[in-house]
Amino acid sequence: MTAMMMERGSMAGMGATGMGTPMTGGPATMPANWMMVPRCTMKFEKCQGGMRITCSCDDKMACSMMQNLCTMLQGGLCSCCMTMNGMMVCCCNLTMGMCKCEMTDKGVCITCTSGDAKCCEMIQSCCDCMTAMMKAGCTCCVMMNNTPVCCGC
């Protein structure tokens, strides 16, 4: 099975299978699992020992979904995929640090830090890279354990 990401706004006109037309016969392949990814505003900043990712939503339902996903999935791999025009430009796997998730009133704050100077340097370089890509027009998808928890710019 594969999982595909979609924003809520792009569901209009979808048929029963999630494709453009309704399914009339049996599927030739396994149907994809669709997941609504909360849309949010993201901010990347360096902090002592690493970086901080702040994801915030104005929509209460999206905020709650993002917080629940982070609560269930925290403690594993945290990664950020930068895309432009639907193509992945860069993926930063933050394996060199310890990532923890804190709830805020409008979303979550993910802090990735390391006590090792070289690992801290790598994390902060990822922060610089992602900040530059967001300024250039990329969209970021934050994932925990390879599951998208929020998406935005």
Order of alpha helices (4+ residues) and beta strands (2+ residues): beta-beta-beta-beta-alpha-beta-beta-beta-beta-alpha-beta-beta
